[in-house]
């Protein structure tokens, strides 16, 4: 007897204080369907608090329009520049707040986990992630790097949850 896994809609987020990528994927771990993707472009002349507000508002609109079941966000990495890492963390917080305020459960994945899940190699480059996402969804055009990374986060989450469900592990949706 074959057990069919439920289909979930996930918004993946690749946070950044200048460019925040998002991608919404629907799937059950066997089949994936790209619904939408994009990049929130933040004007560099905007004061930083206004940048965070823009990230929050844009992602809130996408969440309201697309009604995902959950959010998956790339976890903070360790950067050489402390100031950049703090800004990234704050942008990430604005994105997470948009999800939490919409009632979404938020899942976090490291860059290593995401690359491993999508490319099969945890040290893959941005270009390799973009190419694999293009292949997975049969895209003819090249995606913007931030949108491709956000889709990779969503794919990582859906595949992880499907595996957890198959193995009946705790934390599966």
C-alpha positions as CSV (number, residue, x, y, z in Angstrom):
1,X,0.0,0.0,0.0
2,X,1.4,3.4,-1.0
3,X,1.0,6.2,1.4
4,X,0.6,9.6,-0.3
5,X,2.4,12.4,1.4
6,X,0.5,15.7,1.9
7,X,1.2,18.6,-0.4
8,X,2.6,21.7,1.3
9,X,3.3,25.2,0.1
10,X,6.5,26.7,1.4
11,X,8.0,30.2,1.1
12,X,11.7,30.1,1.1
13,X,13.7,33.2,2.1
14,X,17.2,34.3,1.2
15,X,17.6,37.3,3.5
16,X,19.7,40.3,2.8
17,X,19.7,44.0,3.6
18,X,20.0,45.1,0.0
19,X,18.4,42.1,-1.8
20,X,16.0,39.6,-0.2
21,X,15.0,36.7,-2.3
22,X,11.8,34.8,-2.0
23,X,10.4,31.7,-3.7
24,X,7.2,29.7,-3.2
25,X,7.2,26.0,-4.0
26,X,4.5,23.5,-3.5
27,X,5.3,19.8,-3.1
28,X,5.1,16.5,-1.3
29,X,8.8,15.5,-1.5
30,X,8.3,13.6,-4.8
31,X,7.0,16.4,-7.0
32,X,7.7,20.0,-6.7
33,X,6.0,22.9,-8.4
34,X,7.4,26.5,-8.6
35,X,4.6,29.0,-7.9
36,X,6.4,32.3,-7.8
37,X,9.7,33.9,-7.0
38,X,11.3,37.3,-6.9
39,X,13.7,39.6,-5.2
40,X,12.9,42.5,-2.9
41,X,15.3,45.2,-4.0
42,X,16.1,47.7,-1.3
43,X,17.3,51.2,-2.5
44,X,20.8,51.8,-0.9
45,X,19.9,55.4,0.0
46,X,17.0,54.3,2.3
47,X,17.8,54.5,6.0
48,X,18.3,51.1,7.5
49,X,15.1,51.0,9.6
50,X,13.1,51.8,6.4
51,X,14.9,49.0,4.6
52,X,13.7,46.5,7.3
53,X,10.2,47.9,7.0
54,X,10.3,47.4,3.2
55,X,11.4,43.8,3.6
56,X,8.7,43.2,6.1
57,X,5.9,44.8,4.0
58,X,6.9,43.2,0.7
59,X,7.1,39.7,2.2
60,X,3.9,40.2,4.1
61,X,2.2,41.0,0.7
62,X,3.6,37.9,-0.9
63,X,2.5,35.8,2.0
64,X,-1.0,37.2,2.0
65,X,-1.3,36.7,-1.8
66,X,0.2,33.2,-2.0
67,X,-0.9,31.7,1.4
68,X,2.0,29.4,2.1
69,X,1.7,26.8,4.9
70,X,5.1,27.6,6.4
71,X,8.4,29.6,5.9
72,X,11.9,28.3,5.5
73,X,14.8,30.8,6.0
74,X,18.5,30.5,5.4
75,X,20.2,30.6,8.8
76,X,22.8,33.2,9.7
77,X,26.3,32.4,8.5
78,X,29.5,33.6,10.2
79,X,30.9,36.6,8.3
80,X,34.3,38.2,8.5
81,X,32.6,41.6,8.7
82,X,30.7,41.9,12.0
83,X,28.7,44.9,10.8
84,X,27.5,43.1,7.7
85,X,26.5,40.1,9.8
86,X,24.5,42.2,12.1
87,X,22.6,43.8,9.2
88,X,22.0,40.4,7.7
89,X,20.6,39.2,11.0
90,X,18.3,42.2,11.2
91,X,17.0,41.7,7.6
92,X,16.5,38.0,8.5
93,X,14.5,39.1,11.6
94,X,12.2,41.3,9.4
95,X,11.5,38.4,7.1
96,X,10.8,36.0,10.0
97,X,8.5,38.6,11.6
98,X,6.5,38.8,8.4
99,X,6.0,35.0,8.5
100,X,5.3,34.8,12.2
101,X,2.8,37.6,12.0
102,X,1.0,35.7,9.2
103,X,0.8,32.7,11.5
104,X,3.4,30.6,9.7
105,X,5.8,28.2,11.4
106,X,9.4,29.2,10.5
107,X,12.1,26.6,9.8
108,X,15.8,27.4,9.6
109,X,18.4,25.7,7.5
110,X,22.2,26.4,7.2
111,X,23.7,27.2,3.8
112,X,25.5,23.8,4.0
113,X,22.2,21.9,4.5
114,X,20.5,23.8,1.6
115,X,23.3,23.2,-0.8
116,X,23.6,19.6,0.2
117,X,19.8,19.1,-0.3
118,X,19.7,20.8,-3.7
119,X,23.1,20.2,-5.3
120,X,24.4,17.3,-3.4
121,X,27.5,19.1,-2.3
122,X,27.5,21.5,0.7
123,X,30.2,23.7,-0.6
124,X,28.5,24.4,-4.0
125,X,28.7,27.9,-5.5
126,X,25.8,30.2,-6.1
127,X,26.0,29.5,-9.8
128,X,25.7,25.7,-9.2
129,X,22.6,26.3,-6.9
130,X,21.0,28.4,-9.6
131,X,21.7,25.9,-12.3
132,X,20.2,23.0,-10.3
133,X,17.1,25.0,-9.4
134,X,16.7,25.8,-13.1
135,X,17.0,22.1,-13.9
136,X,14.6,21.0,-11.1
137,X,11.9,23.3,-12.4
138,X,12.7,23.1,-16.1
139,X,13.3,26.8,-16.5
140,X,14.6,28.2,-19.7
141,X,15.6,31.6,-18.2
142,X,18.3,32.2,-15.6
143,X,16.9,33.2,-12.2
144,X,18.2,36.1,-10.2
145,X,20.7,34.6,-7.7
146,X,18.7,35.7,-4.6
147,X,15.5,34.2,-6.0
148,X,17.3,31.0,-6.9
149,X,18.7,30.7,-3.4
150,X,15.3,31.3,-1.9
151,X,13.8,28.6,-4.0
152,X,16.6,26.3,-2.9
153,X,15.7,27.0,0.8
154,X,12.1,26.0,0.0
155,X,13.1,22.9,-1.8
156,X,15.4,21.9,1.0
157,X,12.6,22.3,3.5
158,X,10.1,20.3,1.4
159,X,12.5,17.5,0.9
160,X,13.6,17.4,4.5
161,X,10.0,17.3,5.7
162,X,9.1,14.6,3.2
163,X,12.0,12.5,4.5
164,X,11.0,13.0,8.1
165,X,7.4,12.0,7.2
166,X,8.6,8.9,5.4
167,X,10.7,7.8,8.4
168,X,8.0,9.0,10.8
169,X,10.5,11.2,12.6
170,X,9.4,14.0,15.0
171,X,9.0,17.4,13.5
172,X,7.4,16.2,10.3
173,X,4.5,18.3,9.0
